Amino acid sequence: MNRQAAEHCGRGAETAACWYLRLHGWRILARRARVVGGEVDIIARRGRTLAFVEVKARSSVDAAAFALDAWRLRRVPVAAERLAPRYMRAGDELRIDAMFIVPRCWPRHIANVWQG
């Protein structure tokens, strides 16, 4: 898959993830939030929980989980730490989640994929 097609697929997966989160009571605060050192695909809030969500679109759940490697799990917390002051409120619980988007399956939302 070329870069342009991969970009298009990634944006579609993020849109699907946003809809799924909205249907489950989350409010989307930002998409593709970038800072020096990384990027967070989705920043969402539900109640006192502020989630930084990494989205992976692959052909299978196993492939999506495999794509969430140690390197990515180091970059997301760096970006989340730098972005948190913009979105955090007093008393918020911060966490890093993952969403796996697989064809012909419901999105899979995994809470707390990174424990620092």
MARZA-209577 format. One line per field, with one value per atom (N, C-alpha, C): atom name; y, x, z. Coordinates in steps of 0.2 Angstrom, whole numbers, m for minus. Each point is the difference from the previous one (the first is absolute). Layout:
// MARZA-209577
name CA_...
v Y_...
u X_...
w Z_...
***
This chain:
// MARZA-209577
name N_CA_C_N_CA_C_N_CA_C_N_CA_C_N_CA_C_N_CA_C_N_CA_C_N_CA_C_N_CA_C_N_CA_C_N_CA_C_N_CA_C_N_CA_C_N_CA_C_N_CA_C_N_CA_C_N_CA_C_N_CA_C_N_CA_C_N_CA_C_N_CA_C_N_CA_C_N_CA_C_N_CA_C_N_CA_C_N_CA_C_N_CA_C_N_CA_C_N_CA_C_N_CA_C_N_CA_C_N_CA_C_N_CA_C_N_CA_C_N_CA_C_N_CA_C_N_CA_C_N_CA_C_N_CA_C_N_CA_C_N_CA_C_N_CA_C_N_CA_C_N_CA_C_N_CA_C_N_CA_C_N_CA_C_N_CA_C_N_CA_C_N_CA_C_N_CA_C_N_CA_C_N_CA_C_N_CA_C_N_CA_C_N_CA_C_N_CA_C_N_CA_C_N_CA_C_N_CA_C_N_CA_C_N_CA_C_N_CA_C_N_CA_C_N_CA_C_N_CA_C_N_CA_C_N_CA_C_N_CA_C_N_CA_C_N_CA_C_N_CA_C_N_CA_C_N_CA_C_N_CA_C_N_CA_C_N_CA_C_N_CA_C_N_CA_C_N_CA_C_N_CA_C_N_CA_C_N_CA_C_N_CA_C_N_CA_C_N_CA_C_N_CA_C_N_CA_C_N_CA_C_N_CA_C_N_CA_C_N_CA_C_N_CA_C_N_CA_C_N_CA_C_N_CA_C_N_CA_C_N_CA_C_N_CA_C_N_CA_C_N_CA_C_N_CA_C_N_CA_C_N_CA_C_N_CA_C_N_CA_C_N_CA_C_N_CA_C_N_CA_C_N_CA_C_N_CA_C_N_CA_C_N_CA_C_N_CA_C_N_CA_C_N_CA_C
v m6_6_6_5_6_5_5_4_4_2_4_m5_m6_m5_m1_m1_m1_6_6_6_0_m2_0_m5_m6_m5_2_3_2_5_5_5_m3_m5_m3_m4_m3_m4_5_5_5_3_1_2_m5_m7_m5_m1_1_0_6_6_5_m1_m3_m1_m6_m5_m5_3_4_4_4_4_4_m4_m5_m5_m3_0_m3_6_6_5_5_m1_4_6_6_6_1_0_1_7_1_7_2_m5_1_m6_1_m6_2_m4_1_6_m1_6_m2_5_m1_5_m3_4_m2_3_m2_m7_m5_m7_m5_3_m5_3_m5_2_m5_3_m4_0_m6_0_3_m2_3_2_6_1_1_m4_m1_1_2_1_m4_m3_m3_1_5_1_3_m3_2_m4_m3_m4_3_2_3_m6_m2_m5_2_m2_1_m6_0_m7_0_m6_m2_m5_2_m4_m4_m7_m4_m4_1_m3_m5_m6_m6_m5_m5_m5_m5_m1_m4_3_m2_3_m2_m6_m2_5_2_4_7_2_7_0_m5_0_m1_m3_m1_7_4_7_5_m2_5_m3_2_m3_5_m3_4_7_1_7_4_m2_5_1_m5_1_4_2_5_7_0_7_3_m4_2_3_m3_4_6_1_6_5_m1_5_1_m5_1_4_m1_4_8_1_7_3_m4_2_1_m4_0_6_5_6_4_m1_4_m3_m6_m3_m3_0_m3_5_m3_4_m3_4_m2_m7_m5_m6_m5_2_m5_m6_m6_m6_0_0_m1_m7_m2_m6_m1_m5_m1_m6_1_m6_m1_m6_m2_m2_1_m2_m4_m6_m4_0_2_1_m6_m5_m5_m1_m1_m1_m5_2_m4_m2_4_m2_7_0_6_2_6_3_m3_m1_m3_5_2_5_m3_1_m3_6_0_5_m1_5_0_m5_1_m4_1_6_2_2_m4_2_2_6_3_m1
u 4_m4_4_m1_4_m2_5_m1_m7_m2_m6_m6_0_m6_0_6_1_m3_2_m3_m7_m3_m8_m3_3_m2_0_6_1_m6_m1_m5_m7_m1_m7_0_5_0_m1_3_m1_m7_m3_m7_m4_1_m4_1_6_1_m3_0_m4_m7_m3_m7_m2_4_0_0_5_1_m6_m2_m6_m6_m1_m6_0_6_2_1_m3_0_6_5_6_m1_3_0_7_1_6_3_5_3_5_4_5_1_2_2_7_4_7_4_0_3_8_3_8_3_6_5_7_5_7_0_2_1_m5_m6_m5_m7_m4_m7_m5_m6_m5_m6_m3_m5_m6_m2_m7_1_m2_m1_m7_m2_m7_m2_m6_m1_m7_m1_m6_0_m4_0_7_3_7_5_m1_5_2_7_3_4_m2_3_4_6_4_0_m3_m1_4_3_4_m4_m1_m5_5_m2_3_m5_1_m4_4_m2_3_m5_3_m5_m3_4_m3_2_m3_1_7_2_7_5_m1_5_m1_m6_0_4_m1_3_8_2_7_3_m4_2_1_m3_1_6_6_6_3_5_4_2_2_2_m6_m6_m6_m2_0_m2_5_6_4_m2_m2_m1_m6_m6_m6_0_3_0_4_5_4_m5_m3_m5_m6_m2_m6_3_6_2_1_2_0_m7_m4_m7_m5_1_m4_m2_5_m2_m5_m1_m5_m7_0_m7_m2_5_m1_m4_m4_m4_3_m1_1_m4_4_m3_m1_2_0_4_m2_4_2_7_3_1_m1_2_1_4_1_m3_m5_m4_2_m2_1_m7_m1_m6_3_m3_2_m6_1_m5_2_m5_1_m6_1_m6_m5_m6_m6_0_3_m1_m1_m3_m1_7_1_6_1_7_1_4_m3_3_4_6_4_2_m2_2_7_3_6_5_2_5_7_1_7_0_3_1_7_1_6_2
w 0_0_0_m4_m1_6_1_6_0_m6_m1_2_m2_1_8_3_7_4_m2_3_0_m6_m1_5_0_4_7_2_7_2_m4_2_0_m4_0_7_2_6_6_0_5_1_m6_0_3_m2_3_7_3_7_3_m3_3_1_m5_0_6_0_5_7_1_7_1_m4_1_2_m4_2_7_3_6_6_m2_5_0_m4_0_m4_2_m4_m3_m7_m3_1_2_2_m6_m3_m5_m4_m6_m5_m2_m1_m3_4_6_4_0_m3_0_4_3_4_m2_2_m1_4_m4_3_m1_m3_m1_m2_m1_m2_3_2_3_m5_m2_m5_2_6_3_7_2_7_2_5_1_8_2_7_1_6_2_8_2_7_2_5_3_m4_m5_m3_m7_0_m6_m3_m6_m4_m6_m1_m6_m3_m6_m4_m6_m1_m5_m5_m6_m4_m5_m1_m4_m5_m6_m5_m4_1_m3_m3_m3_m3_5_6_6_6_5_7_2_m1_1_m3_m6_m4_3_2_3_7_4_6_m1_m5_m1_m2_m4_m2_6_5_6_4_m3_3_5_3_6_m2_m7_m2_0_m2_0_7_4_7_4_m3_3_m2_m7_m3_3_1_2_7_5_6_0_m4_m1_m2_m6_m2_5_3_5_6_2_5_m2_m6_m2_m2_m2_m1_6_5_6_3_1_3_m4_m7_m4_1_2_1_7_4_7_4_4_6_6_6_6_2_2_2_m6_m5_m6_1_m3_m1_m7_m1_m6_m2_m6_m3_m7_m2_m7_m2_m5_m3_m7_m3_m7_m2_m7_m4_m6_0_m6_m5_m6_m5_m5_m1_m4_m5_m6_m5_3_m1_2_7_4_7_4_6_4_2_1_3_7_1_7_3_6_4_6_1_5_5_6_5_3_2_4_m3_m7_m3_2_3_3_7_4_7_1_2_1_7
***
